[in-house]
């Protein structure tokens, strides 16, 4: 299981949980697992989020590997123009 840390705005979809444990070996599997456990997260995740694994914002997509002891954070996607 991997602990996924959520920003405060997402906690309303997780009954107030700041950290959710999810099974997965890739970023995509973690995101799919989060939606399976907390379906209210689906629209937020689908609209675009940033994921940081062990201090690095992931740019490699859903297939980026994640270890069970990885530190994972979901963050609001920064949009610029």
Protein Blocks (a to p, Z undefined) as FASTA:
>chain_A
ZZddddfklmmmngopabdcdddfbfklmmmmmmmmmmmlmmmmmnopaddeehiacfkb
jmlccdfkbccddddddddZZ
